[in-house]
Each structure stands twice: as C-alpha cells, then as structure tokens.
Amino acid sequence: MNQEAGKKATKDGVEKSLWKPGNMLYPVPAVMVSLKRPEEKPNIITIAWAGTVCSDPAMVSISVRKERYSYQILKETEEFVINLVTSELAFAADYCGVKSGRDVDKFREMKLTPVPSSHIGAPGILQSPVNIECRVKQVIPLGSHDLFLGQVLGVTVDSDYLDASGRFRLNDAKLVAYSHGEYFELGKKIGTFGYSVRKTHTRRKRS
C-alpha cells in the first residue's frame, strides 16, 4: 500500500489522506506495442505508460522496464508500432502484458495478424483500429523504466471507422483505458474540446 498512516489533510470538511509518491495518474491508454528483430518472429508488449509528447514533429513516448524481453528488441531495432486497443482486444492486451515473448508467440496464441508497416520493419496488428509506426529518437534512463521517445513516421487506420465524408470516427471503436489495475471501455461523451467557453447562439423568433 502507498498510504502513510496517520497523515491526513482536512480542508473545508473534506478529508484527504497523504500517500507516499507513486504512479496514480489514471486512467491511461492501454496499448499493444509490436516490434520485431530481423529474422525473428514479431512480439507484442502491452504498455500502460504511453503518451503523446509533441505534435510537430509528431512524437510519442513509451516507458519499458529493462528486464522486459521487448526492451532489448527496442534498443537494437530502434522502432516500434503502437496499436490502440478496443474492448474486443482487451483480453489479448492483458495476455500480452503478463506473458513473455521469451516463452510464447503472442501473435499466434492470441490469433492476431501481423500487418506489414510502411516505414519500419516492425509489423502492426491488423485487428487494431490504429497502428502508429515509430522510430526511436532518444532513450532516457529514469530508474525502474527507460523512456523511449519515438517519432511518428506513419499512421494506418481501419477504414471501417471512416464515415461517408471520410471522417475518422475513432470514438466508435470502443477503445479501452486502464485505471488502477482494471480495464474500462470508454463510455458516455460529456463534452467536446472547447465546449466550456463556446457561446451558444439562439435565434429570436420574429414577432
């Protein structure tokens, strides 16, 4: 437990418990990262600590423990694919997070299909609605994890989520978030970007 007993802060009748430093930034996206050494079978590692870090150039980050099987593959190949996870892929994502590629072929065991990437040697996952091809630009040692900064070289999307106008309806894909040891399907929309400051105009009826 992270809780430090006996230390509490109270403000305006709301009681707060003080905990020691820990990773409590939730929810986070649960993503499957695919990678591959030349002449070897591809592997998948499930990452909960992944994020967007820059829009121009488009860059992302993933954090990986040094003892993970995929760590050395990342270091050697310097490329990876981030595959978004839907509710239908949640079981496979969990499996790929607890099983090691040293012992099992995760693509085969989870009946996933590797799909060739356009810019790198690592394949994407066909069943994922979005495949983000990345090349490692920097590795930052942090402690328990190393942070891999990746530049996005290309993105592949499932055309099933394109509407008649060509707009990508990503939020129809039933994406999954990970929060404090549990997986959740994204649910009810409560707003859109900027809705808090958007003016609502109403037309007056002519008398």
Secondary structure by P-SEA (a helix, b strand, c coil): ccccccbbbbcccbbbbbbccccccccccbbbbbbbcccccbbbbbbccccccccccbbbbbbbbccccaaaaaaaccbbbbbbbcccaaaaaaaaacccccccccccccbbbbbbbccccccccccccbbbbbbbccccccccbbbbbbbbcccccccccccccccccccccbbbbbcccccccccccccccccccbbbbbbbccc
